[in-house]
């Protein structure tokens, strides 16, 4: 007994809308992946630039800069009355 792998879709309007929905979702995923790759590339590029600039400094100067960096504390959200 042969099994049919392709079964035609009977209500044409339903199949067409499903295919359009599928195309839109795939297009959104492709755009999202491209944006993600670009953001990661920029993040890696900025990190390498920062590390290369730090390597040019002497050890004592590097650690002096680290201790001078101010750590910002996040504010507590205000309660509504």
C-alpha positions as YAML, in Angstrom:
chain: A
units: angstrom
residues:
- id: 1
  name: UNK
  ca: [0.00, 0.00, 0.00]
- id: 2
  name: UNK
  ca: [1.48, 3.32, -1.08]
- id: 3
  name: UNK
  ca: [1.20, 6.25, 1.30]
- id: 4
  name: UNK
  ca: [0.57, 9.63, -0.33]
- id: 5
  name: UNK
  ca: [2.99, 12.19, 1.01]
- id: 6
  name: UNK
  ca: [1.27, 15.16, -0.60]
- id: 7
  name: UNK
  ca: [-2.34, 15.74, 0.17]
- id: 8
  name: UNK
  ca: [-4.00, 18.68, -1.56]
- id: 9
  name: UNK
  ca: [-5.55, 21.28, 0.67]
- id: 10
  name: UNK
  ca: [-9.26, 21.52, 0.00]
- id: 11
  name: UNK
  ca: [-10.48, 24.89, 1.22]
- id: 12
  name: UNK
  ca: [-8.16, 27.03, -0.90]
- id: 13
  name: UNK
  ca: [-8.74, 30.20, 1.14]
- id: 14
  name: UNK
  ca: [-7.66, 28.40, 4.33]
- id: 15
  name: UNK
  ca: [-4.48, 26.98, 2.81]
- id: 16
  name: UNK
  ca: [-3.59, 30.32, 1.25]
- id: 17
  name: UNK
  ca: [-3.99, 32.18, 4.55]
- id: 18
  name: UNK
  ca: [-1.93, 29.53, 6.38]
- id: 19
  name: UNK
  ca: [0.86, 29.80, 3.83]
- id: 20
  name: UNK
  ca: [0.85, 33.60, 4.04]
- id: 21
  name: UNK
  ca: [1.02, 33.38, 7.83]
- id: 22
  name: UNK
  ca: [3.90, 30.93, 7.58]
- id: 23
  name: UNK
  ca: [5.77, 33.22, 5.16]
- id: 24
  name: UNK
  ca: [5.32, 36.23, 7.47]
- id: 25
  name: UNK
  ca: [6.57, 34.28, 10.50]
- id: 26
  name: UNK
  ca: [9.62, 32.98, 8.61]
- id: 27
  name: UNK
  ca: [10.40, 36.48, 7.33]
- id: 28
  name: UNK
  ca: [10.17, 37.88, 10.87]
- id: 29
  name: UNK
  ca: [12.50, 35.18, 12.18]
- id: 30
  name: UNK
  ca: [15.04, 35.86, 9.42]
- id: 31
  name: UNK
  ca: [15.00, 39.62, 10.13]
- id: 32
  name: UNK
  ca: [15.30, 38.98, 13.88]
- id: 33
  name: UNK
  ca: [18.30, 36.69, 13.33]
- id: 34
  name: UNK
  ca: [20.01, 39.28, 11.13]
- id: 35
  name: UNK
  ca: [19.48, 41.97, 13.78]
- id: 36
  name: UNK
  ca: [20.79, 39.61, 16.46]
- id: 37
  name: UNK
  ca: [23.95, 38.83, 14.48]
- id: 38
  name: UNK
  ca: [24.60, 42.52, 13.82]
- id: 39
  name: UNK
  ca: [24.14, 43.42, 17.51]
- id: 40
  name: UNK
  ca: [26.51, 40.65, 18.60]
- id: 41
  name: UNK
  ca: [29.08, 41.74, 16.02]
- id: 42
  name: UNK
  ca: [28.95, 45.32, 17.31]
- id: 43
  name: UNK
  ca: [29.18, 44.14, 20.92]
- id: 44
  name: UNK
  ca: [32.23, 41.97, 20.18]
- id: 45
  name: UNK
  ca: [33.87, 44.78, 18.19]
- id: 46
  name: UNK
  ca: [33.40, 47.26, 21.05]
- id: 47
  name: UNK
  ca: [34.69, 44.76, 23.60]
- id: 48
  name: UNK
  ca: [37.85, 44.02, 21.59]
- id: 49
  name: UNK
  ca: [38.48, 47.75, 21.21]
- id: 50
  name: UNK
  ca: [38.13, 48.24, 24.98]
- id: 51
  name: UNK
  ca: [40.44, 45.30, 25.77]
- id: 52
  name: UNK
  ca: [43.08, 46.40, 23.28]
- id: 53
  name: UNK
  ca: [43.10, 49.91, 24.75]
- id: 54
  name: UNK
  ca: [43.48, 48.48, 28.26]
- id: 55
  name: UNK
  ca: [46.39, 46.28, 27.18]
- id: 56
  name: UNK
  ca: [48.36, 49.37, 26.21]
- id: 57
  name: UNK
  ca: [48.27, 50.60, 29.82]
- id: 58
  name: UNK
  ca: [50.62, 49.47, 32.53]
- id: 59
  name: UNK
  ca: [49.27, 47.04, 35.12]
- id: 60
  name: UNK
  ca: [49.13, 49.66, 37.92]
- id: 61
  name: UNK
  ca: [47.41, 52.19, 35.71]
- id: 62
  name: UNK
  ca: [44.83, 49.60, 34.65]
- id: 63
  name: UNK
  ca: [43.86, 48.76, 38.20]
- id: 64
  name: UNK
  ca: [43.84, 52.38, 39.26]
- id: 65
  name: UNK
  ca: [41.32, 53.07, 36.53]
- id: 66
  name: UNK
  ca: [39.16, 50.18, 37.65]
- id: 67
  name: UNK
  ca: [38.98, 51.43, 41.24]
- id: 68
  name: UNK
  ca: [38.07, 54.95, 40.11]
- id: 69
  name: UNK
  ca: [35.10, 53.72, 38.15]
- id: 70
  name: UNK
  ca: [31.89, 54.70, 39.86]
- id: 71
  name: UNK
  ca: [29.30, 51.97, 40.26]
- id: 72
  name: UNK
  ca: [25.83, 53.38, 39.87]
- id: 73
  name: UNK
  ca: [23.22, 51.93, 42.15]
- id: 74
  name: UNK
  ca: [19.78, 51.50, 40.79]
- id: 75
  name: UNK
  ca: [17.04, 53.49, 42.47]
- id: 76
  name: UNK
  ca: [14.14, 51.82, 44.12]
- id: 77
  name: UNK
  ca: [10.89, 52.37, 42.28]
- id: 78
  name: UNK
  ca: [8.61, 54.87, 43.97]
- id: 79
  name: UNK
  ca: [5.42, 53.50, 45.44]
- id: 80
  name: UNK
  ca: [2.18, 54.90, 44.13]
- id: 81
  name: UNK
  ca: [-0.24, 56.24, 46.66]
...
